[in-house]
Amino acid sequence: MKRALLILLLAAPLRAEDPGLELDPDGRLVLHSLPAVLAEELVRPHLTRGLTATFLFRVDPQGLRIRRQGSGARVEIRYELWDEVFHVAAGTADGAVDRRELDSFGELELWWRDLRLVVAGETYLDGLDPPPRRQARVELDLVPFSQAEQIDAQRWFSDSLDEAAKSGAEEVAESAEQPAGTLDRTFHLLMATSIRRPALVSYRWTVPIEVGSL
Amino acid sequence: MIFRIPLAAAAVVLLAAGLLFDLVHNRFSAPLLAFGVHPQVVGQLERSLADQRELAGRDPEHAALYRERFAALETLVQRLYVLELNRAGIARRYQQIVLAVFAALAVAVAAAYVWRQGRRETRLLRVQAALAELAAGRTDVTLRDRGRDAVGRIAGMIEQTSRRMSRDRRRLAALRNLSAWQEAARRHAHEMRTPLTGARLELGRLAGLLESESLKNPAEIRQAAASAGQEIERLGTFAQQFTSFARLPHPEKKTWDLGRLLAEFASTFAAAWPNLTLACAPPDAPIEVLADRDMVRQVLVNLCDNSSLALGDRKGRVELAADVEGEAAVVRVADDGPGVAEEVRARLFEPYTTTRKIGHGMGLGLAISKKIALDHDGDLELERTSEEGTVFRLTLPKIPPGPPFIKGGERTEEDDA
């Protein structure tokens, strides 16, 4: 029952306090005042496991067009278990990457709160008359590990299955150093590729676009 | 049998299930357990991580070693986290694979069933064809179906029946041959004994005449000598019949108009049999055949002989008619006699087959006639017989129309015209 409830909670996009979205004088959409999602029960455990947790931001503005293809930003947080520090990196739509090392979760929260993420590098206004209400749909997904970690886990899983199958075959045939058969390899490969990078937690907001001094 | 195939299919599925169990147990379950994604295992690993850090703090000299161990444990824990986060996906993939394997097995079983049914149908068709051959009288039927099921057993029985039929036929032929030889010996003995007895008696009488008063009556001596000579002549005639049968000449075939040939025969032999009237129905168009005229005439003579003898003292009629049937020319010789006795119909064309008394013919006429017909690439058959009459059917190869008509093998201007 608890599990079903958890799945339901995970499946449904969560809501937290709204972030701010600003159109700066350079025509860039900047996300700021990020909600304090890091401390949430569903999020925090994933930040201290030593894996690279990735927060993916996507923005779909109305009344505003993005000149370049693609928009959004990503924040990667990896906790170094030995040194007990957070390695963070914020990549924005304008190509900038801000890397830091934070000593505690409190510092991380502060850094998060003060983040200003450029989610669209170049925009222009719709020429509609009357101008529509400017707002944007903001989406945030938490992916608990990076692609490199996914590939590493897939390879390890497949190799471990091979090793286990080999040791199983040795018990039966008592023959050493027999490579896994094609069928076994195929099976292990199929199993290994079932490891994916699901978005564990998702947030959705619709926020007004604050226009700076244009 | 209805249950056998489903049972076999069920056995295959069970076997597959066993293999699948082996796959699950040895290839998947055990490794999965080995990963130890159980929370307690992960908890222990996390404690080990903390221990390594603490050990490094207390034993700084070996900090690098603890750091190395820490890194290894950290990697393992992280991988386990990844597995844990994908547990549902891995289980789902596993179910998909199992489902695919079962589906493949089901398809394989269904394909095997269809193939088996198709093969069975093919085998049944072969058995049906073999039975048809057997029914048609063939005795060399082979199927080479060594299946242990009902079809295989039936195939074996058909072959066995075929072999038995072949053996019985050979035995029957041998017995018939023996019977024919016995009948021939009986007839030969009688045919030779009668003139020999006559000749012996006449020679005895002649000897008596010579010893007594014979010289006073030379006419009686001459009569006795002539009588003995006649009996010996009968023996010679008898021997000649065998010679004729044994040395039937090869037909010298020439092109003849069959209608004209029959008309000439009816005209020439009109008075040959006092109790027979010969009639010939001319065909609508000339029918050209390649035949030896004298031998064809011999066939007709034999048939008319038989009709005349069958009529006895009664008068009768023989009608000759020519016709075309497909690629063959057909001569029908129909009489209004008493018909052929039923007991001799089956072996009518075999030598020494006759209903006449011994001493009144050897029963070689129809055998000779059949041989002549076969030598012409044709045939002689008994078409029908009853108390109202008998019809024999003589088949001869017809010359297809086209080249100019050649009579007797030579072109004649008259016929060309």
Interface residues (C-beta under 8 A of the other chain):
Chain A: R49 G50 L51 L81 W82 P144 F145 E149 Q150 D152 A153 W156 F157 S160 L161 E163 A164 A165 G168 A169 V172 D184 F187 L190 M191 T193 S194 I195 R196 P198 L200
Chain B: L23 N26 R27 F28 A30 P31 A34 F35 L49 R53 R67 F70 A71 E74 V77 Q78 R79 Y81 V82 L83 L85 N86 G89 I90 R92 R93 Y94 I97
